[in-house]
Amino acid sequence: MARKSKTEELNTLLKDLEATTPDIEASAIVSVDGLMIASALPQDVEEDRVAAGENAALTSHARKDAKLGLVFLDMKRAAGELAEAI
């Protein structure tokens, strides 16, 4: 059996995520440059529009001993500020 390419593997993982989580309607991995890496989008959605859109994802890596409540509070505040800036 042929091994899947990295993109195929990522696309499969995104589709699995949608299949196991009904609240998720679409998902994508977008590089920091705004380039689409992998996606599981509805057919009527253009990948280029998603990658170049006004939406952005905020992610953070916290220390192992971080107080998550404070991290979440700070991320929520930062997300609001970023949304205004975008």
PyMOL Python script that loads the backbone (N, CA, C, O; Angstrom):
from pymol import cmd

cmd.read_pdbstr("""\
ATOM      1  N   MET A   1       0.844  -1.182   0.000  1.00  0.00           N
ATOM      2  CA  MET A   1       0.000   0.000   0.000  1.00  0.00           C
ATOM      3  C   MET A   1       0.888   1.244   0.000  1.00  0.00           C
ATOM      4  O   MET A   1       1.839   1.335   0.776  1.00  0.00           O
ATOM      5  N   ALA A   2       0.578   2.182  -0.858  1.00  0.00           N
ATOM      6  CA  ALA A   2       1.366   3.408  -0.962  1.00  0.00           C
ATOM      7  C   ALA A   2       1.137   4.292   0.260  1.00  0.00           C
ATOM      8  O   ALA A   2       0.031   4.373   0.796  1.00  0.00           O
ATOM      9  N   ARG A   3       2.202   4.943   0.678  1.00  0.00           N
ATOM     10  CA  ARG A   3       2.125   5.846   1.823  1.00  0.00           C
ATOM     11  C   ARG A   3       1.516   7.169   1.381  1.00  0.00           C
ATOM     12  O   ARG A   3       1.799   7.658   0.287  1.00  0.00           O
ATOM     13  N   LYS A   4       0.672   7.749   2.243  1.00  0.00           N
ATOM     14  CA  LYS A   4       0.041   9.037   1.940  1.00  0.00           C
ATOM     15  C   LYS A   4       1.073  10.152   2.002  1.00  0.00           C
ATOM     16  O   LYS A   4       2.032  10.094   2.772  1.00  0.00           O
ATOM     17  N   SER A   5       0.855  11.171   1.174  1.00  0.00           N
ATOM     18  CA  SER A   5       1.699  12.359   1.265  1.00  0.00           C
ATOM     19  C   SER A   5       1.336  13.104   2.549  1.00  0.00           C
ATOM     20  O   SER A   5       0.292  12.845   3.147  1.00  0.00           O
ATOM     21  N   LYS A   6       2.183  14.012   2.961  1.00  0.00           N
ATOM     22  CA  LYS A   6       1.929  14.795   4.175  1.00  0.00           C
ATOM     23  C   LYS A   6       0.625  15.581   4.046  1.00  0.00           C
ATOM     24  O   LYS A   6      -0.152  15.652   4.998  1.00  0.00           O
ATOM     25  N   THR A   7       0.381  16.172   2.873  1.00  0.00           N
ATOM     26  CA  THR A   7      -0.850  16.937   2.665  1.00  0.00           C
ATOM     27  C   THR A   7      -2.073  16.037   2.758  1.00  0.00           C
ATOM     28  O   THR A   7      -3.069  16.404   3.381  1.00  0.00           O
ATOM     29  N   GLU A   8      -2.004  14.866   2.144  1.00  0.00           N
ATOM     30  CA  GLU A   8      -3.127  13.919   2.227  1.00  0.00           C
ATOM     31  C   GLU A   8      -3.383  13.499   3.670  1.00  0.00           C
ATOM     32  O   GLU A   8      -4.530  13.376   4.100  1.00  0.00           O
ATOM     33  N   GLU A   9      -2.306  13.284   4.404  1.00  0.00           N
ATOM     34  CA  GLU A   9      -2.432  12.904   5.812  1.00  0.00           C
ATOM     35  C   GLU A   9      -3.101  14.019   6.622  1.00  0.00           C
ATOM     36  O   GLU A   9      -3.981  13.753   7.442  1.00  0.00           O
ATOM     37  N   LEU A  10      -2.686  15.251   6.393  1.00  0.00           N
ATOM     38  CA  LEU A  10      -3.279  16.389   7.099  1.00  0.00           C
ATOM     39  C   LEU A  10      -4.747  16.562   6.724  1.00  0.00           C
ATOM     40  O   LEU A  10      -5.587  16.808   7.590  1.00  0.00           O
ATOM     41  N   ASN A  11      -5.058  16.433   5.433  1.00  0.00           N
ATOM     42  CA  ASN A  11      -6.451  16.539   4.990  1.00  0.00           C
ATOM     43  C   ASN A  11      -7.315  15.466   5.648  1.00  0.00           C
ATOM     44  O   ASN A  11      -8.443  15.741   6.060  1.00  0.00           O
ATOM     45  N   THR A  12      -6.793  14.258   5.746  1.00  0.00           N
ATOM     46  CA  THR A  12      -7.525  13.166   6.389  1.00  0.00           C
ATOM     47  C   THR A  12      -7.774  13.478   7.855  1.00  0.00           C
ATOM     48  O   THR A  12      -8.873  13.248   8.360  1.00  0.00           O
ATOM     49  N   LEU A  13      -6.773  13.996   8.539  1.00  0.00           N
ATOM     50  CA  LEU A  13      -6.935  14.351   9.954  1.00  0.00           C
ATOM     51  C   LEU A  13      -7.997  15.431  10.129  1.00  0.00           C
ATOM     52  O   LEU A  13      -8.791  15.370  11.068  1.00  0.00           O
ATOM     53  N   LEU A  14      -8.019  16.412   9.242  1.00  0.00           N
ATOM     54  CA  LEU A  14      -9.029  17.470   9.323  1.00  0.00           C
ATOM     55  C   LEU A  14     -10.428  16.911   9.071  1.00  0.00           C
ATOM     56  O   LEU A  14     -11.379  17.288   9.755  1.00  0.00           O
ATOM     57  N   LYS A  15     -10.555  16.024   8.104  1.00  0.00           N
ATOM     58  CA  LYS A  15     -11.857  15.403   7.823  1.00  0.00           C
ATOM     59  C   LYS A  15     -12.309  14.540   8.996  1.00  0.00           C
ATOM     60  O   LYS A  15     -13.494  14.511   9.330  1.00  0.00           O
ATOM     61  N   ASP A  16     -11.362  13.837   9.621  1.00  0.00           N
ATOM     62  CA  ASP A  16     -11.690  13.031  10.805  1.00  0.00           C
ATOM     63  C   ASP A  16     -12.172  13.920  11.946  1.00  0.00           C
ATOM     64  O   ASP A  16     -13.106  13.565  12.666  1.00  0.00           O
ATOM     65  N   LEU A  17     -11.537  15.071  12.107  1.00  0.00           N
ATOM     66  CA  LEU A  17     -11.945  16.019  13.139  1.00  0.00           C
ATOM     67  C   LEU A  17     -13.387  16.444  12.917  1.00  0.00           C
ATOM     68  O   LEU A  17     -14.183  16.462  13.857  1.00  0.00           O
ATOM     69  N   GLU A  18     -13.724  16.781  11.699  1.00  0.00           N
ATOM     70  CA  GLU A  18     -15.099  17.185  11.383  1.00  0.00           C
ATOM     71  C   GLU A  18     -16.081  16.040  11.593  1.00  0.00           C
ATOM     72  O   GLU A  18     -17.207  16.258  12.042  1.00  0.00           O
ATOM     73  N   ALA A  19     -15.661  14.825  11.271  1.00  0.00           N
ATOM     74  CA  ALA A  19     -16.551  13.668  11.407  1.00  0.00           C
ATOM     75  C   ALA A  19     -16.842  13.346  12.870  1.00  0.00           C
ATOM     76  O   ALA A  19     -17.935  12.885  13.199  1.00  0.00           O
ATOM     77  N   THR A  20     -15.876  13.584  13.739  1.00  0.00           N
ATOM     78  CA  THR A  20     -16.057  13.252  15.155  1.00  0.00           C
ATOM     79  C   THR A  20     -16.581  14.412  15.983  1.00  0.00           C
ATOM     80  O   THR A  20     -17.004  14.215  17.123  1.00  0.00           O
ATOM     81  N   THR A  21     -16.559  15.625  15.425  1.00  0.00           N
ATOM     82  CA  THR A  21     -17.039  16.805  16.142  1.00  0.00           C
ATOM     83  C   THR A  21     -18.077  17.508  15.277  1.00  0.00           C
ATOM     84  O   THR A  21     -17.719  18.323  14.427  1.00  0.00           O
ATOM     85  N   PRO A  22     -19.362  17.205  15.479  1.00  0.00           N
ATOM     86  CA  PRO A  22     -20.409  17.739  14.607  1.00  0.00           C
ATOM     87  C   PRO A  22     -20.497  19.265  14.562  1.00  0.00           C
ATOM     88  O   PRO A  22     -20.990  19.818  13.579  1.00  0.00           O
ATOM     89  N   ASP A  23     -20.033  19.949  15.595  1.00  0.00           N
ATOM     90  CA  ASP A  23     -20.107  21.411  15.614  1.00  0.00           C
ATOM     91  C   ASP A  23     -19.106  22.064  14.668  1.00  0.00           C
ATOM     92  O   ASP A  23     -19.230  23.250  14.363  1.00  0.00           O
ATOM     93  N   ILE A  24     -18.130  21.319  14.207  1.00  0.00           N
ATOM     94  CA  ILE A  24     -17.139  21.865  13.282  1.00  0.00           C
ATOM     95  C   ILE A  24     -17.644  21.665  11.867  1.00  0.00           C
ATOM     96  O   ILE A  24     -17.889  20.540  11.432  1.00  0.00           O
ATOM     97  N   GLU A  25     -17.796  22.770  11.153  1.00  0.00           N
ATOM     98  CA  GLU A  25     -18.313  22.722   9.784  1.00  0.00           C
ATOM     99  C   GLU A  25     -17.206  22.781   8.743  1.00  0.00           C
ATOM    100  O   GLU A  25     -17.398  22.325   7.616  1.00  0.00           O
ATOM    101  N   ALA A  26     -16.072  23.326   9.093  1.00  0.00           N
ATOM    102  CA  ALA A  26     -14.948  23.445   8.170  1.00  0.00           C
ATOM    103  C   ALA A  26     -13.678  23.603   8.987  1.00  0.00           C
ATOM    104  O   ALA A  26     -13.705  24.091  10.117  1.00  0.00           O
ATOM    105  N   SER A  27     -12.576  23.186   8.403  1.00  0.00           N
ATOM    106  CA  SER A  27     -11.306  23.356   9.102  1.00  0.00           C
ATOM    107  C   SER A  27     -10.188  23.501   8.080  1.00  0.00           C
ATOM    108  O   SER A  27     -10.291  23.032   6.946  1.00  0.00           O
ATOM    109  N   ALA A  28      -9.118  24.164   8.510  1.00  0.00           N
ATOM    110  CA  ALA A  28      -7.989  24.388   7.613  1.00  0.00           C
ATOM    111  C   ALA A  28      -6.729  24.622   8.425  1.00  0.00           C
ATOM    112  O   ALA A  28      -6.770  25.063   9.574  1.00  0.00           O
ATOM    113  N   ILE A  29      -5.627  24.317   7.796  1.00  0.00           N
ATOM    114  CA  ILE A  29      -4.320  24.660   8.352  1.00  0.00           C
ATOM    115  C   ILE A  29      -3.732  25.693   7.405  1.00  0.00           C
ATOM    116  O   ILE A  29      -3.490  25.409   6.232  1.00  0.00           O
ATOM    117  N   VAL A  30      -3.506  26.890   7.923  1.00  0.00           N
ATOM    118  CA  VAL A  30      -3.011  28.003   7.118  1.00  0.00           C
ATOM    119  C   VAL A  30      -1.666  28.435   7.688  1.00  0.00           C
ATOM    120  O   VAL A  30      -1.527  28.619   8.897  1.00  0.00           O
ATOM    121  N   SER A  31      -0.682  28.595   6.817  1.00  0.00           N
ATOM    122  CA  SER A  31       0.647  29.005   7.271  1.00  0.00           C
ATOM    123  C   SER A  31       0.621  30.446   7.757  1.00  0.00           C
ATOM    124  O   SER A  31      -0.345  31.171   7.520  1.00  0.00           O
ATOM    125  N   VAL A  32       1.680  30.854   8.433  1.00  0.00           N
ATOM    126  CA  VAL A  32       1.765  32.236   8.905  1.00  0.00           C
ATOM    127  C   VAL A  32       1.810  33.217   7.734  1.00  0.00           C
ATOM    128  O   VAL A  32       1.538  34.406   7.902  1.00  0.00           O
ATOM    129  N   ASP A  33       2.153  32.716   6.554  1.00  0.00           N
ATOM    130  CA  ASP A  33       2.170  33.551   5.352  1.00  0.00           C
ATOM    131  C   ASP A  33       0.806  33.625   4.682  1.00  0.00           C
ATOM    132  O   ASP A  33       0.645  34.301   3.666  1.00  0.00           O
ATOM    133  N   GLY A  34      -0.180  32.929   5.251  1.00  0.00           N
ATOM    134  CA  GLY A  34      -1.517  32.933   4.683  1.00  0.00           C
ATOM    135  C   GLY A  34      -1.726  31.925   3.568  1.00  0.00           C
ATOM    136  O   GLY A  34      -2.706  32.010   2.828  1.00  0.00           O
ATOM    137  N   LEU A  35      -0.818  30.975   3.442  1.00  0.00           N
ATOM    138  CA  LEU A  35      -0.949  29.955   2.406  1.00  0.00           C
ATOM    139  C   LEU A  35      -1.658  28.730   2.964  1.00  0.00           C
ATOM    140  O   LEU A  35      -1.373  28.294   4.080  1.00  0.00           O
ATOM    141  N   MET A  36      -2.584  28.176   2.186  1.00  0.00           N
ATOM    142  CA  MET A  36      -3.327  27.005   2.600  1.00  0.00           C
ATOM    143  C   MET A  36      -2.404  25.790   2.570  1.00  0.00           C
ATOM    144  O   MET A  36      -1.804  25.485   1.538  1.00  0.00           O
ATOM    145  N   ILE A  37      -2.293  25.108   3.686  1.00  0.00           N
ATOM    146  CA  ILE A  37      -1.475  23.905   3.776  1.00  0.00           C
ATOM    147  C   ILE A  37      -2.350  22.674   3.581  1.00  0.00           C
ATOM    148  O   ILE A  37      -2.005  21.771   2.819  1.00  0.00           O
ATOM    149  N   ALA A  38      -3.480  22.645   4.273  1.00  0.00           N
ATOM    150  CA  ALA A  38      -4.430  21.538   4.170  1.00  0.00           C
ATOM    151  C   ALA A  38      -5.798  22.069   4.552  1.00  0.00           C
ATOM    152  O   ALA A  38      -5.911  23.048   5.289  1.00  0.00           O
ATOM    153  N   SER A  39      -6.842  21.413   4.042  1.00  0.00           N
ATOM    154  CA  SER A  39      -8.174  21.896   4.382  1.00  0.00           C
ATOM    155  C   SER A  39      -9.224  20.809   4.235  1.00  0.00           C
ATOM    156  O   SER A  39      -9.056  19.833   3.505  1.00  0.00           O
ATOM    157  N   ALA A  40     -10.305  21.017   4.954  1.00  0.00           N
ATOM    158  CA  ALA A  40     -11.518  20.215   4.831  1.00  0.00           C
ATOM    159  C   ALA A  40     -12.655  21.229   4.799  1.00  0.00           C
ATOM    160  O   ALA A  40     -13.363  21.424   5.787  1.00  0.00           O
ATOM    161  N   LEU A  41     -12.813  21.863   3.656  1.00  0.00           N
ATOM    162  CA  LEU A  41     -13.780  22.945   3.493  1.00  0.00           C
ATOM    163  C   LEU A  41     -14.946  22.481   2.631  1.00  0.00           C
ATOM    164  O   LEU A  41     -14.784  21.590   1.797  1.00  0.00           O
ATOM    165  N   PRO A  42     -16.126  23.081   2.825  1.00  0.00           N
ATOM    166  CA  PRO A  42     -17.246  22.776   1.936  1.00  0.00           C
ATOM    167  C   PRO A  42     -16.879  23.127   0.495  1.00  0.00           C
ATOM    168  O   PRO A  42     -16.039  23.995   0.259  1.00  0.00           O
ATOM    169  N   GLN A  43     -17.506  22.454  -0.460  1.00  0.00           N
ATOM    170  CA  GLN A  43     -17.168  22.660  -1.870  1.00  0.00           C
ATOM    171  C   GLN A  43     -17.411  24.082  -2.347  1.00  0.00           C
ATOM    172  O   GLN A  43     -16.758  24.534  -3.288  1.00  0.00           O
ATOM    173  N   ASP A  44     -18.339  24.798  -1.716  1.00  0.00           N
ATOM    174  CA  ASP A  44     -18.650  26.155  -2.169  1.00  0.00           C
ATOM    175  C   ASP A  44     -17.719  27.213  -1.586  1.00  0.00           C
ATOM    176  O   ASP A  44     -17.923  28.405  -1.819  1.00  0.00           O
ATOM    177  N   VAL A  45     -16.709  26.804  -0.839  1.00  0.00           N
ATOM    178  CA  VAL A  45     -15.761  27.740  -0.229  1.00  0.00           C
ATOM    179  C   VAL A  45     -14.448  27.688  -1.004  1.00  0.00           C
ATOM    180  O   VAL A  45     -13.876  26.616  -1.202  1.00  0.00           O
ATOM    181  N   GLU A  46     -13.978  28.851  -1.438  1.00  0.00           N
ATOM    182  CA  GLU A  46     -12.711  28.934  -2.156  1.00  0.00           C
ATOM    183  C   GLU A  46     -11.562  28.975  -1.152  1.00  0.00           C
ATOM    184  O   GLU A  46     -11.543  29.816  -0.253  1.00  0.00           O
ATOM    185  N   GLU A  47     -10.606  28.063  -1.312  1.00  0.00           N
ATOM    186  CA  GLU A  47      -9.472  28.005  -0.389  1.00  0.00           C
ATOM    187  C   GLU A  47      -8.710  29.318  -0.342  1.00  0.00           C
ATOM    188  O   GLU A  47      -8.290  29.751   0.731  1.00  0.00           O
ATOM    189  N   ASP A  48      -8.526  29.961  -1.497  1.00  0.00           N
ATOM    190  CA  ASP A  48      -7.781  31.224  -1.535  1.00  0.00           C
ATOM    191  C   ASP A  48      -8.468  32.305  -0.715  1.00  0.00           C
ATOM    192  O   ASP A  48      -7.798  33.131  -0.095  1.00  0.00           O
ATOM    193  N   ARG A  49      -9.785  32.308  -0.705  1.00  0.00           N
ATOM    194  CA  ARG A  49     -10.516  33.311   0.078  1.00  0.00           C
ATOM    195  C   ARG A  49     -10.344  33.061   1.570  1.00  0.00           C
ATOM    196  O   ARG A  49     -10.251  34.005   2.353  1.00  0.00           O
ATOM    197  N   VAL A  50     -10.301  31.807   1.960  1.00  0.00           N
ATOM    198  CA  VAL A  50     -10.109  31.491   3.376  1.00  0.00           C
ATOM    199  C   VAL A  50      -8.723  31.927   3.816  1.00  0.00           C
ATOM    200  O   VAL A  50      -8.574  32.574   4.852  1.00  0.00           O
ATOM    201  N   ALA A  51      -7.720  31.583   3.044  1.00  0.00           N
ATOM    202  CA  ALA A  51      -6.343  31.903   3.413  1.00  0.00           C
ATOM    203  C   ALA A  51      -6.083  33.400   3.408  1.00  0.00           C
ATOM    204  O   ALA A  51      -5.287  33.893   4.206  1.00  0.00           O
ATOM    205  N   ALA A  52      -6.747  34.128   2.517  1.00  0.00           N
ATOM    206  CA  ALA A  52      -6.509  35.565   2.406  1.00  0.00           C
ATOM    207  C   ALA A  52      -7.560  36.390   3.131  1.00  0.00           C
ATOM    208  O   ALA A  52      -7.564  37.617   3.029  1.00  0.00           O
ATOM    209  N   GLY A  53      -8.452  35.731   3.862  1.00  0.00           N
ATOM    210  CA  GLY A  53      -9.546  36.437   4.516  1.00  0.00           C
ATOM    211  C   GLY A  53      -9.114  37.231   5.726  1.00  0.00           C
ATOM    212  O   GLY A  53      -7.934  37.285   6.075  1.00  0.00           O
ATOM    213  N   GLU A  54     -10.098  37.847   6.360  1.00  0.00           N
ATOM    214  CA  GLU A  54      -9.828  38.678   7.524  1.00  0.00           C
ATOM    215  C   GLU A  54      -9.763  37.860   8.807  1.00  0.00           C
ATOM    216  O   GLU A  54      -9.359  38.374   9.849  1.00  0.00           O
ATOM    217  N   ASN A  55     -10.154  36.600   8.742  1.00  0.00           N
ATOM    218  CA  ASN A  55     -10.136  35.758   9.932  1.00  0.00           C
ATOM    219  C   ASN A  55      -8.721  35.300  10.231  1.00  0.00           C
ATOM    220  O   ASN A  55      -7.911  35.104   9.325  1.00  0.00           O
ATOM    221  N   ALA A  56      -8.439  35.135  11.488  1.00  0.00           N
ATOM    222  CA  ALA A  56      -7.127  34.667  11.905  1.00  0.00           C
ATOM    223  C   ALA A  56      -7.291  33.762  13.109  1.00  0.00           C
ATOM    224  O   ALA A  56      -8.287  33.846  13.828  1.00  0.00           O
ATOM    225  N   ALA A  57      -6.323  32.906  13.326  1.00  0.00           N
ATOM    226  CA  ALA A  57      -6.346  32.026  14.489  1.00  0.00           C
ATOM    227  C   ALA A  57      -5.272  32.482  15.465  1.00  0.00           C
ATOM    228  O   ALA A  57      -4.138  32.761  15.076  1.00  0.00           O
ATOM    229  N   LEU A  58      -5.639  32.552  16.708  1.00  0.00           N
ATOM    230  CA  LEU A  58      -4.685  32.895  17.757  1.00  0.00           C
ATOM    231  C   LEU A  58      -4.390  31.626  18.531  1.00  0.00           C
ATOM    232  O   LEU A  58      -5.301  30.998  19.071  1.00  0.00           O
ATOM    233  N   THR A  59      -3.155  31.255  18.586  1.00  0.00           N
ATOM    234  CA  THR A  59      -2.761  30.074  19.339  1.00  0.00           C
ATOM    235  C   THR A  59      -1.617  30.442  20.258  1.00  0.00           C
ATOM    236  O   THR A  59      -0.859  31.372  19.986  1.00  0.00           O
ATOM    237  N   SER A  60      -1.502  29.715  21.333  1.00  0.00           N
ATOM    238  CA  SER A  60      -0.460  30.020  22.304  1.00  0.00           C
ATOM    239  C   SER A  60       0.047  28.732  22.920  1.00  0.00           C
ATOM    240  O   SER A  60      -0.706  27.770  23.073  1.00  0.00           O
ATOM    241  N   HIS A  61       1.285  28.714  23.262  1.00  0.00           N
ATOM    242  CA  HIS A  61       1.872  27.578  23.957  1.00  0.00           C
ATOM    243  C   HIS A  61       2.252  28.055  25.349  1.00  0.00           C
ATOM    244  O   HIS A  61       3.071  28.961  25.501  1.00  0.00           O
ATOM    245  N   ALA A  62       1.663  27.452  26.350  1.00  0.00           N
ATOM    246  CA  ALA A  62       1.912  27.870  27.732  1.00  0.00           C
ATOM    247  C   ALA A  62       2.870  26.896  28.416  1.00  0.00           C
ATOM    248  O   ALA A  62       2.994  25.737  28.021  1.00  0.00           O
ATOM    249  N   ARG A  63       3.533  27.394  29.440  1.00  0.00           N
ATOM    250  CA  ARG A  63       4.399  26.526  30.241  1.00  0.00           C
ATOM    251  C   ARG A  63       3.570  25.436  30.905  1.00  0.00           C
ATOM    252  O   ARG A  63       2.361  25.584  31.083  1.00  0.00           O
ATOM    253  N   LYS A  64       4.216  24.364  31.261  1.00  0.00           N
ATOM    254  CA  LYS A  64       3.549  23.222  31.880  1.00  0.00           C
ATOM    255  C   LYS A  64       2.842  23.613  33.173  1.00  0.00           C
ATOM    256  O   LYS A  64       1.774  23.082  33.477  1.00  0.00           O
ATOM    257  N   ASP A  65       3.421  24.528  33.929  1.00  0.00           N
ATOM    258  CA  ASP A  65       2.863  24.915  35.229  1.00  0.00           C
ATOM    259  C   ASP A  65       2.053  26.217  35.170  1.00  0.00           C
ATOM    260  O   ASP A  65       1.798  26.838  36.202  1.00  0.00           O
ATOM    261  N   ALA A  66       1.656  26.622  33.981  1.00  0.00           N
ATOM    262  CA  ALA A  66       0.915  27.882  33.817  1.00  0.00           C
ATOM    263  C   ALA A  66      -0.451  27.811  34.487  1.00  0.00           C
ATOM    264  O   ALA A  66      -1.062  26.745  34.564  1.00  0.00           O
ATOM    265  N   LYS A  67      -0.919  28.948  34.968  1.00  0.00           N
ATOM    266  CA  LYS A  67      -2.271  29.069  35.513  1.00  0.00           C
ATOM    267  C   LYS A  67      -3.194  29.308  34.318  1.00  0.00           C
ATOM    268  O   LYS A  67      -3.286  30.421  33.802  1.00  0.00           O
ATOM    269  N   LEU A  68      -3.874  28.243  33.888  1.00  0.00           N
ATOM    270  CA  LEU A  68      -4.633  28.301  32.642  1.00  0.00           C
ATOM    271  C   LEU A  68      -5.731  29.348  32.652  1.00  0.00           C
ATOM    272  O   LEU A  68      -6.016  29.945  31.614  1.00  0.00           O
ATOM    273  N   GLY A  69      -6.352  29.585  33.792  1.00  0.00           N
ATOM    274  CA  GLY A  69      -7.390  30.610  33.867  1.00  0.00           C
ATOM    275  C   GLY A  69      -6.857  31.969  33.455  1.00  0.00           C
ATOM    276  O   GLY A  69      -7.509  32.699  32.708  1.00  0.00           O
ATOM    277  N   LEU A  70      -5.672  32.308  33.941  1.00  0.00           N
ATOM    278  CA  LEU A  70      -5.059  33.587  33.573  1.00  0.00           C
ATOM    279  C   LEU A  70      -4.627  33.606  32.108  1.00  0.00           C
ATOM    280  O   LEU A  70      -4.751  34.624  31.427  1.00  0.00           O
ATOM    281  N   VAL A  71      -4.118  32.467  31.632  1.00  0.00           N
ATOM    282  CA  VAL A  71      -3.727  32.381  30.221  1.00  0.00           C
ATOM    283  C   VAL A  71      -4.944  32.626  29.336  1.00  0.00           C
ATOM    284  O   VAL A  71      -4.879  33.405  28.385  1.00  0.00           O
ATOM    285  N   PHE A  72      -6.058  31.954  29.650  1.00  0.00           N
ATOM    286  CA  PHE A  72      -7.277  32.116  28.852  1.00  0.00           C
ATOM    287  C   PHE A  72      -7.796  33.547  28.910  1.00  0.00           C
ATOM    288  O   PHE A  72      -8.237  34.091  27.898  1.00  0.00           O
ATOM    289  N   LEU A  73      -7.744  34.156  30.091  1.00  0.00           N
ATOM    290  CA  LEU A  73      -8.202  35.535  30.238  1.00  0.00           C
ATOM    291  C   LEU A  73      -7.359  36.477  29.381  1.00  0.00           C
ATOM    292  O   LEU A  73      -7.894  37.339  28.684  1.00  0.00           O
ATOM    293  N   ASP A  74      -6.051  36.308  29.436  1.00  0.00           N
ATOM    294  CA  ASP A  74      -5.154  37.154  28.644  1.00  0.00           C
ATOM    295  C   ASP A  74      -5.335  36.914  27.148  1.00  0.00           C
ATOM    296  O   ASP A  74      -5.282  37.855  26.357  1.00  0.00           O
ATOM    297  N   MET A  75      -5.548  35.660  26.760  1.00  0.00           N
ATOM    298  CA  MET A  75      -5.750  35.369  25.344  1.00  0.00           C
ATOM    299  C   MET A  75      -7.060  35.972  24.840  1.00  0.00           C
ATOM    300  O   MET A  75      -7.137  36.450  23.708  1.00  0.00           O
ATOM    301  N   LYS A  76      -8.084  35.947  25.684  1.00  0.00           N
ATOM    302  CA  LYS A  76      -9.363  36.538  25.296  1.00  0.00           C
ATOM    303  C   LYS A  76      -9.203  38.041  25.079  1.00  0.00           C
ATOM    304  O   LYS A  76      -9.714  38.588  24.102  1.00  0.00           O
ATOM    305  N   ARG A  77      -8.499  38.703  25.986  1.00  0.00           N
ATOM    306  CA  ARG A  77      -8.251  40.136  25.849  1.00  0.00           C
ATOM    307  C   ARG A  77      -7.446  40.418  24.584  1.00  0.00           C
ATOM    308  O   ARG A  77      -7.777  41.322  23.817  1.00  0.00           O
ATOM    309  N   ALA A  78      -6.387  39.639  24.374  1.00  0.00           N
ATOM    310  CA  ALA A  78      -5.543  39.836  23.196  1.00  0.00           C
ATOM    311  C   ALA A  78      -6.323  39.573  21.910  1.00  0.00           C
ATOM    312  O   ALA A  78      -6.148  40.283  20.920  1.00  0.00           O
ATOM    313  N   ALA A  79      -7.179  38.560  21.923  1.00  0.00           N
ATOM    314  CA  ALA A  79      -7.977  38.247  20.734  1.00  0.00           C
ATOM    315  C   ALA A  79      -8.887  39.417  20.373  1.00  0.00           C
ATOM    316  O   ALA A  79      -9.060  39.732  19.195  1.00  0.00           O
ATOM    317  N   GLY A  80      -9.462  40.054  21.376  1.00  0.00           N
ATOM    318  CA  GLY A  80     -10.304  41.221  21.123  1.00  0.00           C
ATOM    319  C   GLY A  80      -9.515  42.361  20.505  1.00  0.00           C
ATOM    320  O   GLY A  80      -9.977  43.012  19.568  1.00  0.00           O
ATOM    321  N   GLU A  81      -8.328  42.597  21.031  1.00  0.00           N
ATOM    322  CA  GLU A  81      -7.480  43.662  20.496  1.00  0.00           C
ATOM    323  C   GLU A  81      -7.031  43.345  19.072  1.00  0.00           C
ATOM    324  O   GLU A  81      -7.008  44.222  18.208  1.00  0.00           O
ATOM    325  N   LEU A  82      -6.677  42.086  18.840  1.00  0.00           N
ATOM    326  CA  LEU A  82      -6.251  41.687  17.500  1.00  0.00           C
ATOM    327  C   LEU A  82      -7.395  41.807  16.500  1.00  0.00           C
ATOM    328  O   LEU A  82      -7.196  42.233  15.362  1.00  0.00           O
ATOM    329  N   ALA A  83      -8.592  41.430  16.935  1.00  0.00           N
ATOM    330  CA  ALA A  83      -9.758  41.514  16.051  1.00  0.00           C
ATOM    331  C   ALA A  83     -10.011  42.953  15.627  1.00  0.00           C
ATOM    332  O   ALA A  83     -10.360  43.213  14.475  1.00  0.00           O
ATOM    333  N   GLU A  84      -9.836  43.885  16.554  1.00  0.00           N
ATOM    334  CA  GLU A  84     -10.009  45.300  16.215  1.00  0.00           C
ATOM    335  C   GLU A  84      -8.934  45.767  15.241  1.00  0.00           C
ATOM    336  O   GLU A  84      -9.206  46.558  14.339  1.00  0.00           O
ATOM    337  N   ALA A  85      -7.716  45.275  15.427  1.00  0.00           N
ATOM    338  CA  ALA A  85      -6.605  45.682  14.567  1.00  0.00           C
ATOM    339  C   ALA A  85      -6.749  45.136  13.152  1.00  0.00           C
ATOM    340  O   ALA A  85      -6.334  45.771  12.183  1.00  0.00           O
ATOM    341  N   ILE A  86      -7.334  43.966  13.049  1.00  0.00           N
ATOM    342  CA  ILE A  86      -7.516  43.353  11.726  1.00  0.00           C
ATOM    343  C   ILE A  86      -8.636  44.059  11.028  1.00  0.00           C
ATOM    344  O   ILE A  86      -8.972  43.716   9.895  1.00  0.00           O
TER     345      ILE A  86
END
""", "prot")
cmd.dss("prot")
cmd.show_as("cartoon", "prot")
cmd.util.cbc("prot")
cmd.orient("prot")
